[in-house]
Amino acid sequence: MPTPIRAIVGRFSAGFSFRMIEQVLRDYPFEHCGIISSGTTPRYFHAIPPEHQHWFASSQIRGCEYPGVAWEKLLPLDEELIENMRECEATFMEMVTRLEWKKRVSYDTRKQWYFRHLRFWNDYITRNRINLYLSAWIPHEIPDIVIYYLCKLKKIPVVYFGISSIRDTSFIEHDWQESNIQTGERYAEFLARTPDTTDPLTIPLHERFDQRYRALIRSSGEIPPLEQQEVDVSYTKSVYRVLLRTPLKLLRFALLYLTPSGISRACSAWQWRKARRKVDAFYDAHAVEPDLNHSFVYMPLHFQPEATTVPQAGGYEDQLLVAQMMDAYLPDDVLIYVKEHPRSSGTQKRGIEFYNKFLELKKVRFMPRTFNTFVLREHCRATVTSAGTAGFEGLFRGKPVLLFGHCYYQYAPGIYRIHTSGDCREAVRAVFTEGRSPTRLQCRLFMKAMEETGVHGVTDPFCFNVSRLTEEQNADACSAAIMEELRALFGRAA
């Protein structure tokens, strides 16, 4: 008999992803399920009796609200647990920045929230004998990161879907630091048995991988499907769209803004936009046209707050630390061309002080926002990133990557994973003294490894927006991948 599954299932909120879990439960019913989902109305899975499910509204627990909980009855926190969760605490404290778009959250408040989340979920996991944490994507929200680290500490399996820049392709992952390890292992197998003289195009690829490969080896570059969506819509444009589509909704919101709290919110929003314009103007004033003939590394900044820095950058969440390391160890004649992300980050993460600290570094030069990222990629000696798409794209143009983070392509050719100063010195020596760079054959083999180890489906709504799969095809592929993991972890269903 297989082990009964008692799970926490998080972020399968959208209709297309909710359907995946329903398909899994038809063949592999769970004994208990704690559901973390968006929305205000509980939505339970049909295959599990309601009394064996707990539903948590994401909007409530994100702000540390757990309605109806008798806190005095929960297991208290002890020093051993607190000390064992120090890495989680550090990550959580930074993750609260996701809630700071309009106002700052003090250190004391963050600390109180952390202990509240830690106590609740430690008690929940213990009392309900949780033996699986299944998430639609990398745990990078509140309180997901607490659940993740608790499960790791208690040796409870974690299963989630990691995304990639290949359309309709994701990867089953268990640990954000190991990331997509199965692709790395398959790539090593391919590399060991493939002669260096092999023509890359003789390595067969599925159409969507072959098309992406051919786009990546072109000097002109091609924006990946995921990034072609409009995500940074101006306030004026947002209001205009609401007016056209749902004028009554706009009227309702307008009336809300006539209340004291509404006026306060409007003033805060105006102050935020004013601060954002001031910060953007500072960056633009210090940007210079690049000298493409000068030796440089390309460092595109990440949008923040987002998973690509917290947690995926680990200790390098502050991108200034990356620039400082590069400034210290790059050859004297190599510059660092820094380009701001096209999507505006919060002013808490991108203030004038942030930019000033970059400008204090002698090798840093700010690039105009409008300058073509593919031109910078084409002329750089290497790409510097935590988990950005620019790193993956550069590999196919023979550009090594100094990777200050963890992501799906960290085991690819030409990747130098930087954890220590020694790692950085070794990477600089390999790139600038020995002239090492990835080959197209190596990149094609890595693509083949991605094809064979990936899931032909996605769970992230942002990825599904550009999917070419039907909802049914997508659900079938992702539910099959989940089932395969469950059979490996718990045995076959009865």
Summary of the structure (lengths in Angstrom):
residues: 494
radius of gyration: 23.7
end to end distance: 6.5
largest distance: 72.1
contacts: 1549
relative contact order: 0.14
helix: 49%
strand: 11%
